[in-house]
């Protein structure tokens, strides 16, 4: 099966179950993407990324037991094929830089439109950078 025909596999890491379930529903229908796993903390996100080898991991910045920056660094180090989109409430140029330095290719605010997260996953899965429209792409 060629890469174009392969279903996009996604890991969702957020310490709030309601957020994880919402993201799962958003990404599954009607795109045919598959959320292959969920994690409630940074350490679990790393373990599941290593085990499940998702194409994309959506990682919250503020999580217990390793924050999203630490988890992003480890995921990129241990599972380099997995691309990372950070989903956060933190609006800060400095945080965008730190996230990109950690190896993420996407930065989406929880206050953004749902379509922004969908576009971020699509773009990042192909190696493109996606930043929330609130920030310039000149990083």
C-alpha positions in Angstrom: 0.0 0.0 0.0 1.5 3.4 -1.0 1.9 6.3 1.3 -0.9 8.2 -0.4 -3.3 5.4 0.3 -2.2 4.9 3.9 -4.6 6.1 6.6 -3.0 8.9 8.7 -2.4 7.7 12.3 -2.5 10.1 15.1 -1.7 10.1 18.8 -3.4 12.7 21.1 -1.8 13.7 24.3 -3.7 16.0 26.7 -4.3 15.6 30.4 -8.1 16.4 29.9 -10.1 13.4 28.7 -12.8 15.7 27.3 -10.3 17.5 25.1 -8.8 14.1 23.9 -12.3 12.8 23.0 -13.1 16.1 21.2 -10.0 15.9 19.1 -10.6 12.2 18.3 -14.0 13.0 17.0 -12.8 16.0 15.0 -10.0 14.2 13.3 -11.8 10.9 12.6 -14.8 12.1 10.7 -15.0 12.6 7.6 -11.3 12.4 6.8 -10.8 8.8 7.6 -7.8 9.5 9.8 -7.3 7.2 12.8 -6.5 8.2 16.4 -4.4 5.2 17.3 -3.8 6.2 20.9 -4.3 8.7 23.7 -2.0 9.8 26.5 -2.9 11.8 29.7 0.7 12.9 30.5 4.1 13.5 28.9 5.7 10.3 29.9 2.7 8.3 28.5 2.9 10.3 25.3 6.5 9.3 24.8 5.8 5.6 25.5 2.8 5.5 23.2 4.7 7.3 20.4 7.5 4.7 20.7 5.0 1.8 20.7 2.4 3.0 18.1 4.7 5.0 15.7 1.9 7.5 14.8 2.4 9.8 11.8 1.5 12.8 13.9 1.3 13.4 17.7 -0.8 16.2 19.0 0.7 17.3 22.3 -0.6 19.7 24.9 2.1 21.9 26.5 0.8 21.8 30.1 0.7 18.2 31.2 1.8 16.3 34.3 4.7 13.9 34.5 6.8 15.7 31.8 5.4 18.7 30.1 4.7 19.0 26.4 8.1 20.5 25.5 10.0 17.7 27.2 7.6 15.1 25.6 8.1 16.7 22.2 11.8 16.6 22.4 11.8 12.9 23.4 9.2 11.9 20.8 11.2 13.6 18.1 14.4 12.0 19.4 13.1 8.5 19.9 10.5 8.4 17.1 11.9 10.8 14.4 9.2 9.8 11.8 6.5 11.1 14.1 5.7 14.8 13.5 4.4 16.9 16.4 1.7 19.5 16.6 1.5 21.4 19.9 -2.0 22.3 21.0 -1.9 24.9 23.8 -3.6 27.8 25.5 -0.3 29.6 25.7 -0.1 32.7 23.4 3.5 33.8 23.3 6.1 34.4 20.6 8.7 33.0 23.0 6.7 29.8 23.5 6.3 29.4 19.7 10.1 29.6 19.4 10.6 27.1 22.3 8.1 24.6 20.7 9.8 24.8 17.3 13.3 24.4 18.9 12.0 21.3 20.6 11.2 19.8 17.2 7.5 20.4 16.7 6.3 21.5 13.3 2.9 22.8 14.4 1.6 25.3 16.9 -2.2 25.6 17.4 -4.0 27.5 20.1 -6.9 25.9 21.9 -8.8 29.1 21.1 -8.3 28.6 17.3 -10.9 27.3 15.0 -11.2 23.5 14.7 -10.3 23.8 11.0 -6.9 25.2 12.1 -6.1 21.9 13.9 -7.2 19.9 10.9 -5.0 21.9 8.6 -2.1 21.7 11.1 -2.3 17.9 11.1 -2.5 17.7 7.4 0.4 20.1 6.8 2.7 18.7 9.5 2.1 15.1 8.3 3.7 16.2 5.0 6.6 18.0 6.7 5.2 21.5 6.4 5.3 24.0 9.2 1.9 25.2 10.5 1.6 28.1 13.0 -1.6 29.5 14.4 -2.8 32.4 12.3 -2.2 34.6 15.3 1.6 34.3 14.7 3.7 35.1 11.6 5.4 32.1 9.9 8.8 33.8 10.0 10.3 31.6 12.7 
